[in-house]
Amino acid sequence: MVEEKGNERWWERMKKTEYVKEAWQQAKFSLPMILTNVAYYCIPLVSVMFAGHLGDIKLAGATLANTWATVTGFALMAGLSGALETLCGQAYGAKMYNKMGLYLQAAMITAVAVSSLIAVLWWFTENVLIVLKQKPEIAKAAAIFIRPLIPGLFATGLLECLLRFLQTQSAVVPLAVCSVGPLILHVPITYLLVHRAGLGFTGAAMAASVSLWISFIMLFFYVLRWKRFKDSWQGFSREAFRHVLGGLRLAIPSAIMLCLEYWAFDIITLLAGLMPEADTKTSIMAMCVNTVSVSFFITFGFSAVVSTRVANELGAGNVDKAKNAIKVASELAIILATIVVIVLVLGHNLWARFFSSSPVIISEFGRMVPLLTITMILDTAQGVLSGVARGCGWQRIGACTNLGAFYLIGMPIAVVLGFIRKLYTKGLWTGLICGLVFQTCILLIIVLRTKWGSIKLSVEKEESLPV
């Protein structure tokens, strides 16, 4: 009896030790990833802030352009690169290092090809936005802002691939350096182009493209020169083209999974443009989307952590460690989200002034804060669960879940509350919250009911695909 109790105490100590070890490992991983994701998001956001102080129409145009760029380009690039979280993550865990560089090159080929198509769409932004019933002067301003962002689109696509490649190898400190550094440079670059060079509104967008390319060049040279990647990066190879099709079979559902959620948030910005006082409501809704996006990219660090840890441990055959990683990441992410919510509640007026000096817009934004706090908590939970899905290769399941959550539940409720019940911006945002609740619950049920021992590696499936 005494021996059994001793064994139980030993087992409990072991579990606590494993928990603390995992928590420390994730904390060291997540902080650089948080800095990286926030920095990349803030580069175009800083440009929007500079443009916003040039006038109300320019603020509405820049925020709408940034939203449109995210909807059609930046989110799509991030989603396509999600295939590397599964393929490179599991390959690294299985010690198939030589395949990682081939997966990276295949993803880059896809990113350049897709960016070329999106660039054509961006060039005709004004016509598209007018078809979507946006005010002509705001649509014109958005088109002027987005065209200089086209070079930045290509940089973003390549950056996202490199980010996932390094992330799956836990090489996250260089990511922070090569993102925060360009962000710091971005402020003086934007100021010089907007005010000193006299480029004004156009210069703000041009600065974002310059800063994104600086970041890509820094990161790419790091991969080329650092000996740590000699096994995972063995130079350019024609064999990479053989992996494009296999990568697309994960990249497409991964992109759909992420974009469906992004599009839901950004569609309501477009819907706000159909309401009375469209200039004000579009600006407020865009500010809300940007605020939640900053929060999401903070907690997305933990999403990246759990995706990498789950993929690595599944690749190595350590199912119990993968499950422990999910538990630790969930708890740490909720703690961090609570801190972010408190900061927003206490400092929302100061945050709003970064976007606009208008007392009306600042006041209206303050009324949206309670809804934003609910959104941040839910988005944190689903962000971690979505990371689990990417690590396991469940992108198709995630895509179907997001389709049902936001477009069969969230969006109809948003339209009814926003337009029919005339709750306007609050109604639109409440609909999104309903979609988030459904999304989070479905993903949680899937994770809890999973038979972890029966999961097959996506990297093995990809290797067996015909080419």
Backbone torsions as a table, in degrees:
resi	resn	phi	psi	omega
1	MET	NA	-45.7	179.1
2	VAL	-63.2	-38.8	-179.5
3	GLU	-64.8	-39.1	179.4
4	GLU	-64.1	-43.3	178.4
5	LYS	-63.5	-38.8	177.8
6	GLY	-62.9	-40.3	178.3
7	ASN	-65.7	-38.7	178.4
8	GLU	-63.1	-43.7	179.5
9	ARG	-64.2	-39.6	178.4
10	TRP	-62.3	-42.4	-179.0
11	TRP	-65.7	-39.0	178.5
12	GLU	-65.4	-40.6	177.6
13	ARG	-63.6	-39.5	179.1
14	MET	-63.1	-42.4	-179.6
15	LYS	-64.3	-40.8	178.6
16	LYS	-65.1	-39.6	178.9
17	THR	-63.3	-44.8	178.5
18	GLU	-63.5	-37.8	-179.8
19	TYR	-65.2	-48.3	-179.4
20	VAL	-63.2	-41.2	179.4
21	LYS	-62.5	-43.8	179.2
22	GLU	-66.4	-41.2	179.9
23	ALA	-63.1	-41.7	179.5
24	TRP	-66.5	-41.3	179.3
25	GLN	-63.0	-42.5	179.9
26	GLN	-69.6	-37.0	178.6
27	ALA	-62.5	-43.1	178.3
28	LYS	-65.7	-32.6	180.0
29	PHE	-77.0	-43.5	-170.0
30	SER	-71.8	-36.3	-176.8
31	LEU	-59.8	-50.2	175.8
32	PRO	-61.9	-36.2	179.1
33	MET	-67.1	-37.6	176.5
34	ILE	-62.6	-48.0	178.9
35	LEU	-60.1	-40.1	-178.9
36	THR	-64.4	-50.9	-177.3
37	ASN	-65.6	-41.3	178.9
38	VAL	-66.5	-40.4	-179.3
39	ALA	-63.0	-45.5	-179.8
40	TYR	-65.2	-36.3	178.1
41	TYR	-70.9	-35.1	-175.2
42	CYS	-76.0	-19.5	179.5
43	ILE	-58.8	-56.0	175.4
44	PRO	-68.8	-28.1	-179.8
45	LEU	-66.1	-39.1	176.5
46	VAL	-62.0	-39.4	176.5
47	SER	-61.9	-39.5	177.1
48	VAL	-63.1	-40.4	179.6
49	MET	-63.2	-43.2	176.9
50	PHE	-61.5	-44.4	-179.4
51	ALA	-65.4	-35.3	-178.0
52	GLY	-62.4	-27.6	-179.6
53	HIS	-85.2	5.0	176.3
54	LEU	-94.7	-4.0	178.1
55	GLY	146.0	159.5	-176.7
56	ASP	-65.4	-42.5	179.1
57	ILE	-63.7	-39.3	179.0
58	LYS	-68.3	-35.0	175.1
59	LEU	-63.2	-48.3	179.5
60	ALA	-62.6	-41.5	179.9
61	GLY	-66.2	-43.2	-179.2
62	ALA	-67.9	-42.7	178.8
63	THR	-66.3	-40.1	177.3
64	LEU	-65.7	-41.0	178.3
65	ALA	-63.6	-42.5	178.9
66	ASN	-64.7	-39.7	176.5
67	THR	-63.6	-46.0	179.2
68	TRP	-63.2	-40.4	178.0
69	ALA	-63.8	-39.4	178.5
70	THR	-68.6	-44.5	-178.0
71	VAL	-60.2	-48.0	-170.8
72	THR	-97.9	-15.8	-172.8
73	GLY	-129.5	-67.4	-172.3
74	PHE	-61.6	-44.3	179.1
75	ALA	-65.8	-37.9	179.6
76	LEU	-64.1	-41.0	178.5
77	MET	-64.0	-43.3	178.2
78	ALA	-64.0	-39.5	180.0
79	GLY	-66.5	-44.0	179.6
80	LEU	-60.3	-37.3	-180.0
81	SER	-71.5	-11.9	179.9
82	GLY	-61.0	-23.3	176.8
83	ALA	-61.1	-32.0	-179.6
84	LEU	-69.4	-28.1	176.9
85	GLU	-60.8	-38.4	178.1
86	THR	-78.0	-54.2	-173.0
87	LEU	-67.7	-53.3	-179.7
88	CYS	-69.1	-36.6	-180.0
89	GLY	-62.7	-47.7	-179.9
90	GLN	-72.8	-35.0	177.3
91	ALA	-64.0	-38.3	179.0
92	TYR	-66.0	-42.9	178.3
93	GLY	-64.7	-34.4	179.9
94	ALA	-86.2	2.1	179.4
95	LYS	62.5	32.9	174.5
96	MET	-96.6	61.3	-170.2
97	TYR	-62.9	-34.2	-176.1
98	ASN	-64.6	-24.0	-179.7
99	LYS	-77.1	-22.3	-173.0
100	MET	-64.6	-43.1	178.9
101	GLY	-65.1	-34.3	177.9
102	LEU	-68.7	-40.8	176.3
103	TYR	-62.4	-40.3	179.5
104	LEU	-61.6	-48.2	-178.9
105	GLN	-64.1	-39.4	178.1
106	ALA	-62.5	-40.8	178.9
107	ALA	-66.4	-37.7	178.1
108	MET	-65.5	-39.5	176.9
109	ILE	-59.9	-45.0	178.2
110	THR	-62.9	-42.6	-177.9
111	ALA	-62.3	-43.4	-179.8
112	VAL	-65.5	-42.7	-179.3
113	ALA	-63.2	-45.9	-179.0
114	VAL	-68.7	-38.9	178.5
115	SER	-60.2	-36.0	179.4
116	SER	-62.9	-39.8	178.6
117	LEU	-69.2	-41.3	-179.2
118	ILE	-66.5	-34.7	-179.8
119	ALA	-58.1	-37.3	177.6
120	VAL	-64.4	-43.2	178.1
121	LEU	-61.8	-43.9	-179.2
122	TRP	-62.9	-34.0	-178.5
123	TRP	-63.3	-30.4	-179.0
124	PHE	-105.2	31.7	-177.1
125	THR	-57.9	-42.8	-177.0
126	GLU	-58.6	-47.3	-179.0
127	ASN	-62.7	-41.3	-178.6
128	VAL	-65.8	-43.6	-178.3
129	LEU	-67.2	-33.8	176.6
130	ILE	-66.7	-39.7	174.9
131	VAL	-60.9	-33.5	178.5
132	LEU	-83.0	13.9	172.7
133	LYS	70.5	26.6	174.0
134	GLN	-83.0	152.7	-179.1
135	LYS	-61.5	135.7	-174.4
136	PRO	-55.7	-41.3	-178.0
137	GLU	-68.3	-34.1	177.4
138	ILE	-73.0	-40.0	178.0
139	ALA	-62.2	-39.9	179.1
140	LYS	-65.6	-43.5	178.7
141	ALA	-63.1	-39.5	178.8
142	ALA	-63.8	-40.2	179.5
143	ALA	-65.7	-40.2	178.2
144	ILE	-62.7	-36.6	-177.3
145	PHE	-76.3	-35.2	-169.8
146	ILE	-82.7	-26.1	-177.2
147	ARG	-61.9	-42.9	176.1
148	PRO	-68.6	-9.4	177.3
149	LEU	-83.2	-10.0	-176.2
150	ILE	-58.3	-46.1	175.6
151	PRO	-58.9	-34.9	178.3
152	GLY	-66.6	-26.0	176.6
153	LEU	-63.5	-45.6	178.5
154	PHE	-63.7	-41.4	178.1
155	ALA	-62.0	-40.6	-179.8
156	THR	-63.9	-43.0	179.0
157	GLY	-59.4	-44.3	179.1
158	LEU	-70.1	-38.3	178.7
159	LEU	-61.9	-43.2	-178.9
160	GLU	-60.9	-37.6	178.0
161	CYS	-65.7	-46.2	178.2
162	LEU	-63.0	-38.1	-179.5
163	LEU	-60.2	-47.9	-179.9
164	ARG	-66.0	-38.7	179.3
165	PHE	-59.2	-46.0	-179.6
166	LEU	-75.7	-37.3	-179.3
167	GLN	-58.9	-42.8	-177.0
168	THR	-70.4	-12.4	175.1
169	GLN	-104.1	9.7	-179.4
170	SER	60.4	25.4	176.1
171	ALA	-93.3	74.1	-169.2
172	VAL	-100.1	-23.6	179.8
173	VAL	-62.1	-44.6	176.2
174	PRO	-59.2	-32.8	177.8
175	LEU	-61.8	-42.5	179.4
176	ALA	-65.3	-43.3	-179.4
177	VAL	-62.9	-43.3	-175.3
178	CYS	-82.6	2.3	174.4
179	SER	-114.9	-45.2	179.2
180	VAL	-67.9	-38.3	177.6
181	GLY	-57.5	-53.7	176.5
182	PRO	-61.8	-31.8	176.6
183	LEU	-64.4	-42.6	177.8
184	ILE	-62.2	-42.1	177.4
185	LEU	-67.7	-27.1	-174.8
186	HIS	-63.0	-34.7	-178.8
187	VAL	-62.6	-53.4	177.2
188	PRO	-66.6	-33.4	177.8
189	ILE	-61.8	-45.4	179.7
190	THR	-63.5	-44.0	-180.0
191	TYR	-60.4	-43.4	-178.6
192	LEU	-64.5	-44.0	-177.8
193	LEU	-71.9	-37.2	-177.7
194	VAL	-75.0	-47.5	-171.0
195	HIS	-103.6	-46.8	-175.7
196	ARG	-77.2	-43.0	-179.9
197	ALA	-81.0	-10.5	177.3
198	GLY	74.2	18.8	-178.9
199	LEU	-83.4	-15.0	174.1
200	GLY	56.2	-128.0	-175.6
201	PHE	-57.0	-45.5	179.8
202	THR	-65.4	-37.2	-179.2
203	GLY	-63.0	-31.9	179.3
204	ALA	-62.7	-43.6	179.0
205	ALA	-71.3	-38.8	-179.8
206	MET	-61.1	-36.4	179.6
207	ALA	-62.5	-36.7	179.0
208	ALA	-62.8	-42.7	178.5
209	SER	-63.1	-42.4	179.3
210	VAL	-60.7	-46.4	-176.6
211	SER	-67.2	-37.8	178.9
212	LEU	-66.2	-37.9	177.7
213	TRP	-70.4	-35.4	175.0
214	ILE	-59.5	-43.4	-179.7
215	SER	-63.6	-44.4	-179.3
216	PHE	-62.5	-45.0	-178.8
217	ILE	-61.4	-43.8	178.3
218	MET	-59.2	-46.5	-174.8
219	LEU	-71.1	-38.5	-178.6
220	PHE	-66.8	-41.6	177.7
221	PHE	-66.2	-31.7	176.2
222	TYR	-62.2	-45.6	179.4
223	VAL	-64.0	-39.8	-178.5
224	LEU	-67.3	-36.1	-171.9
225	ARG	-93.7	-25.8	-171.9
226	TRP	-82.8	129.4	-174.9
227	LYS	-68.1	-19.3	-178.6
228	ARG	-58.0	-27.7	-174.4
229	PHE	-102.3	18.7	-177.1
230	LYS	-64.0	-27.8	179.3
231	ASP	-86.7	-37.4	-177.1
232	SER	-86.3	-21.5	174.9
233	TRP	-124.5	107.3	-177.9
234	GLN	-114.2	28.0	177.2
235	GLY	91.8	172.3	-179.5
236	PHE	-71.0	143.4	-177.9
237	SER	-147.2	141.0	176.0
238	ARG	-65.0	-22.3	-179.5
239	GLU	-60.9	-22.1	-180.0
240	ALA	-58.4	-33.3	-179.5
241	PHE	-63.4	-25.1	179.0
242	ARG	-71.0	-17.8	-177.3
243	HIS	-101.8	-0.3	-178.8
244	VAL	-63.6	-48.2	-178.4
245	LEU	-62.3	-45.9	178.8
246	GLY	-62.2	-39.9	177.4
247	GLY	-64.7	-36.9	-179.4
248	LEU	-63.8	-29.2	-178.4
249	ARG	-68.6	-19.3	170.2
250	LEU	-101.7	-34.0	-175.2
251	ALA	-66.6	-40.5	-177.5
252	ILE	-64.2	-53.0	176.6
253	PRO	-63.9	-30.8	176.5
254	SER	-63.9	-43.0	178.3
255	ALA	-66.2	-42.1	178.4
256	ILE	-62.0	-42.6	-179.6
257	MET	-57.0	-47.9	-178.5
258	LEU	-75.3	-42.4	-174.5
259	CYS	-68.2	-34.8	179.4
260	LEU	-58.7	-38.1	177.8
261	GLU	-72.8	-46.1	177.8
262	TYR	-57.4	-46.0	-176.4
263	TRP	-62.1	-36.6	179.8
264	ALA	-61.5	-43.9	179.6
265	PHE	-66.7	-37.5	-175.1
266	ASP	-84.2	-24.9	175.3
267	ILE	-62.6	-36.3	-179.7
268	ILE	-68.6	-24.2	173.3
269	THR	-66.9	-40.7	175.9
270	LEU	-66.4	-39.6	178.0
271	LEU	-64.0	-34.2	178.1
272	ALA	-62.3	-27.4	177.9
273	GLY	-70.2	-10.6	178.4
274	LEU	-95.4	-1.1	-176.8
275	MET	-92.0	165.0	172.8
276	PRO	-58.9	148.8	-176.3
277	GLU	54.6	55.2	-172.7
278	ALA	-59.6	-37.3	-178.1
279	ASP	-58.9	-48.3	-178.1
280	THR	-66.7	-47.2	-175.5
281	LYS	-68.9	-36.1	176.5
282	THR	-63.9	-43.0	-179.9
283	SER	-64.5	-42.7	-179.1
284	ILE	-65.1	-45.7	-179.0
285	MET	-64.8	-40.1	177.9
286	ALA	-64.5	-38.9	177.0
287	MET	-62.9	-40.3	178.5
288	CYS	-64.2	-44.0	179.5
289	VAL	-62.4	-43.9	179.2
290	ASN	-63.7	-38.1	179.7
291	THR	-64.7	-48.1	178.8
292	VAL	-65.0	-33.8	179.6
293	SER	-65.8	-40.3	176.4
294	VAL	-61.7	-44.3	177.3
295	SER	-61.9	-41.6	-179.7
296	PHE	-62.8	-41.2	-178.2
297	PHE	-71.1	-23.4	172.9
298	ILE	-68.4	-51.4	-179.4
299	THR	-75.0	-18.1	177.4
300	PHE	-63.8	-20.8	173.8
301	GLY	-58.6	-41.0	177.9
302	PHE	-73.9	-31.0	174.4
303	SER	-61.9	-42.2	177.1
304	ALA	-66.0	-38.1	178.6
305	VAL	-59.9	-52.8	-174.4
306	VAL	-68.9	-34.4	176.3
307	SER	-61.8	-47.2	-179.4
308	THR	-66.7	-46.4	-177.7
309	ARG	-64.4	-42.6	-180.0
310	VAL	-64.8	-45.8	-179.9
311	ALA	-63.2	-45.0	180.0
312	ASN	-62.1	-46.2	-176.5
313	GLU	-71.8	-35.8	175.5
314	LEU	-66.0	-39.3	177.2
315	GLY	-62.4	-34.4	179.3
316	ALA	-86.5	-3.7	179.5
317	GLY	81.6	17.9	-178.4
318	ASN	-101.6	81.9	-175.9
319	VAL	-65.1	-43.3	-178.2
320	ASP	-62.6	-39.3	178.2
321	LYS	-67.1	-34.4	176.9
322	ALA	-64.3	-43.3	179.1
323	LYS	-66.1	-38.4	177.8
324	ASN	-65.1	-36.6	178.8
325	ALA	-63.1	-38.1	179.1
326	ILE	-63.9	-45.6	-179.3
327	LYS	-61.9	-46.1	-178.1
328	VAL	-65.2	-45.3	-178.4
329	ALA	-62.6	-38.9	180.0
330	SER	-62.4	-45.6	-177.8
331	GLU	-68.2	-43.0	179.5
332	LEU	-65.5	-38.6	-179.0
333	ALA	-65.9	-40.1	179.0
334	ILE	-64.7	-39.8	177.4
335	ILE	-60.8	-46.1	-179.2
336	LEU	-65.3	-40.4	178.8
337	ALA	-61.8	-37.9	177.8
338	THR	-62.2	-41.0	177.8
339	ILE	-63.3	-43.6	-180.0
340	VAL	-62.2	-41.7	179.1
341	VAL	-61.2	-44.2	179.4
342	ILE	-61.6	-42.2	178.6
343	VAL	-62.0	-42.1	179.6
344	LEU	-64.6	-43.9	-179.3
345	VAL	-61.1	-41.5	-177.4
346	LEU	-79.6	-28.1	-172.8
347	GLY	-122.3	24.1	-174.8
348	HIS	-65.8	-32.5	179.0
349	ASN	-66.5	-42.6	177.8
350	LEU	-63.4	-42.3	179.1
351	TRP	-61.8	-42.6	-178.7
352	ALA	-63.0	-32.2	-178.7
353	ARG	-69.3	-19.3	174.6
354	PHE	-65.9	-27.2	-178.0
355	PHE	-94.6	-35.2	-173.7
356	SER	-155.6	151.9	175.6
357	SER	-98.9	-0.6	-177.3
358	SER	-71.9	123.3	178.4
359	PRO	-61.8	-33.2	-179.5
360	VAL	-65.4	-47.3	-179.2
361	ILE	-65.1	-41.4	179.3
362	ILE	-62.8	-42.0	179.6
363	SER	-66.4	-44.0	179.8
364	GLU	-64.8	-37.1	177.8
365	PHE	-62.9	-39.3	179.1
366	GLY	-59.9	-33.7	179.3
367	ARG	-71.5	-19.2	179.3
368	MET	-87.2	-11.8	-173.5
369	VAL	-57.5	-43.9	178.9
370	PRO	-57.1	-39.5	178.1
371	LEU	-69.4	-34.9	179.4
372	LEU	-65.3	-37.4	-179.7
373	THR	-64.6	-40.6	177.3
374	ILE	-62.6	-42.8	-179.5
375	THR	-60.2	-42.7	-177.2
376	MET	-63.6	-40.9	179.6
377	ILE	-64.5	-47.5	-179.9
378	LEU	-64.5	-41.4	-178.4
379	ASP	-65.2	-31.3	176.8
380	THR	-66.0	-46.3	-179.2
381	ALA	-62.6	-47.9	-178.4
382	GLN	-70.1	-27.5	178.0
383	GLY	-62.4	-43.2	178.0
384	VAL	-66.3	-43.9	-179.9
385	LEU	-64.8	-36.6	176.4
386	SER	-66.5	-34.8	175.3
387	GLY	-62.5	-38.9	175.7
388	VAL	-61.1	-43.2	-179.2
389	ALA	-61.7	-41.5	179.8
390	ARG	-68.5	-39.5	179.5
391	GLY	-64.3	-32.7	-178.8
392	CYS	-88.9	-11.1	-176.8
393	GLY	84.1	27.6	-178.7
394	TRP	-96.2	32.9	-175.4
395	GLN	-58.5	-35.4	-179.7
396	ARG	-66.1	-41.0	177.5
397	ILE	-63.2	-43.0	178.7
398	GLY	-62.7	-38.9	179.7
399	ALA	-63.8	-44.5	179.0
400	CYS	-64.6	-39.6	178.5
401	THR	-61.8	-46.0	-178.7
402	ASN	-67.0	-35.4	177.4
403	LEU	-61.3	-48.1	179.6
404	GLY	-66.8	-41.7	-175.2
405	ALA	-65.3	-47.2	-171.6
406	PHE	-93.7	-30.6	-172.3
407	TYR	-106.3	-20.0	174.9
408	LEU	-100.3	-21.2	-179.0
409	ILE	-118.6	-60.1	-172.6
410	GLY	-63.6	-50.7	-174.8
411	MET	-65.5	-45.1	176.2
412	PRO	-58.4	-41.3	178.1
413	ILE	-63.3	-40.6	179.3
414	ALA	-61.1	-43.3	-179.8
415	VAL	-65.7	-43.2	-179.7
416	VAL	-62.8	-48.8	-177.7
417	LEU	-71.0	-37.6	-175.8
418	GLY	-74.4	-41.5	-173.2
419	PHE	-105.4	-48.1	-176.7
420	ILE	-74.4	-46.3	178.4
421	ARG	-84.4	-5.3	175.5
422	LYS	58.1	37.9	172.3
423	LEU	-87.4	-6.3	175.0
424	TYR	54.6	-124.7	-172.8
425	THR	-62.5	-37.8	178.6
426	LYS	-64.4	-38.6	178.8
427	GLY	-65.8	-42.9	177.9
428	LEU	-60.2	-44.0	-176.3
429	TRP	-71.1	-32.6	177.6
430	THR	-63.5	-37.4	176.2
431	GLY	-60.9	-40.9	177.4
432	LEU	-62.9	-39.8	178.9
433	ILE	-61.4	-40.6	177.8
434	CYS	-61.3	-40.6	176.9
435	GLY	-63.4	-40.8	179.0
436	LEU	-63.7	-39.2	178.8
437	VAL	-60.8	-47.3	179.7
438	PHE	-63.3	-45.4	-179.3
439	GLN	-58.6	-48.5	-178.0
440	THR	-62.2	-43.5	-178.9
441	CYS	-64.5	-43.0	-179.2
442	ILE	-64.9	-46.1	179.7
443	LEU	-62.8	-38.2	179.0
444	LEU	-64.2	-42.9	179.0
445	ILE	-62.0	-42.4	-179.6
446	ILE	-61.5	-45.0	-179.0
447	VAL	-65.5	-42.6	-177.6
448	LEU	-68.3	-30.4	-175.6
449	ARG	-96.1	3.9	-177.6
450	THR	-72.3	136.8	171.8
451	LYS	-91.9	94.0	-169.4
452	TRP	-63.0	-31.2	-179.1
453	GLY	-68.1	-16.8	-176.6
454	SER	-99.3	3.3	-178.4
455	ILE	-70.6	130.4	176.6
456	LYS	-96.9	146.8	-178.8
457	LEU	-73.6	130.7	177.5
458	SER	-66.5	-31.0	179.8
459	VAL	-64.4	-31.9	175.8
460	GLU	-71.3	-39.0	178.5
461	LYS	-63.4	-42.7	-178.6
462	GLU	-62.9	-36.4	-178.5
463	GLU	-67.3	-25.9	-176.7
464	SER	-90.7	-2.0	-177.6
465	LEU	-72.2	144.0	175.6
466	PRO	-70.0	144.9	-179.0
467	VAL	-120.8	NA	NA
